[in-house]
Amino acid sequence: MFVELNDNNFENETNNGLKLVDFYTTWCKYCQNEENVLKELSDNGFWIGKLDCDKYPEIAKKYGISGFPSFILFKEGKLAAQFAGYHTKSQLLNKLTSYL
């Protein structure tokens, strides 16, 4: 499931369960390539949140996001992992399943 995140729903959406948030920009080629990988994960039942950092720079700044794409994995509302750069489906699956 894809959820578009913003200032109004970010905290509530990431507050429980295992949530992977993609911090992206629309102009980033790596972000555009990552989109298909994230869609596959989402289609397989993983919750994926997407935050457009050009629209919501305050949230990106709060988490120290400086490169794109960047990811934060939240578990029960707490930051469990943070990583940046393009990742294959198997790389992301390995990260996600290690926190299940």
N, C-alpha and C positions, 0 to 999 in steps of 0.2 A: 504494500500500500504506500503510495506517494502522498505526502502531506506538504503543501506549501506553507512554510513558516513565515511569521512576521512578528512585529513588536507586540501584537495583541495575543498571540497564541503560543509563542515559543516556550515559555515556562510551563504552561499547562500541558502541552503536547509531549514535552520531554521529561515529565515528572515521574513517570512510572514505566516499568518494563524495560526492555532492551531496545534502545532507539539509536539508529545511525543517522547523523545529521550531515548532509553535504553542504558545505559552504562554497558557493560558486558565484561566477559572474557570467553574464550572457556573452561577453566578448572573448572569453577564454576557450581556446581550441581544445585543451585537455579536458576542460569541464564538459564541452560538447561531446567529446568522445566517451567520457565516463557515463554519460546519460544512458546509453544502451545497456551497460553493465548494471547500473542501478535499477533499470527497469526490469531486467531479468531477476535480480534479487527480490525486488518488490513483488513480481509475479509469483515468486516461490514462497511468499508469505512473510518476508521480512519487512518491518516498518522502516521506511526511509523518509526522513524529513529533508526538505530542500530550502535553503535560505539564500536569497539573492543578496549578496553583500553590497551591491551598488545601491539597492533600495533600503537596506537595513544595516548601515555601517556600524551603528552603535553596538549591536549584538556581536558582530565580527570583532570589533575592538575589545569588547569585554572578554572574549576567549582568546585574544592574541593571534587572530587569523591575519596572516600577511601574504600567503601564497595560495594559489588556486589550482585545482580544487583542494580543499582541506576538509578533513572529516573529524567529527567528535562522536565517540560512542558513549552514550549515557546509559547507565544501569541504575534503575530506581531513582532517577533524577540526579545522580552523581556522575561526574566525569570519570569514565573508566579507561578511556584511551583517546589519544589524539594523534593524527598522522596526516601527512600532506602528500600531494602528487597523485598522478594517475595510478590506479590499481586495477589489476585484472579481476575477473569474477572469483577465481580461486583464491587470490590474495585476500580479497574482502571476506569471502566465506570463512577462511581460516581465522581471521580476526574476530568475526562475529561468533563463530562457534566456540571459540576459546572462552567466551563470556557467558555462554548458555548454562 
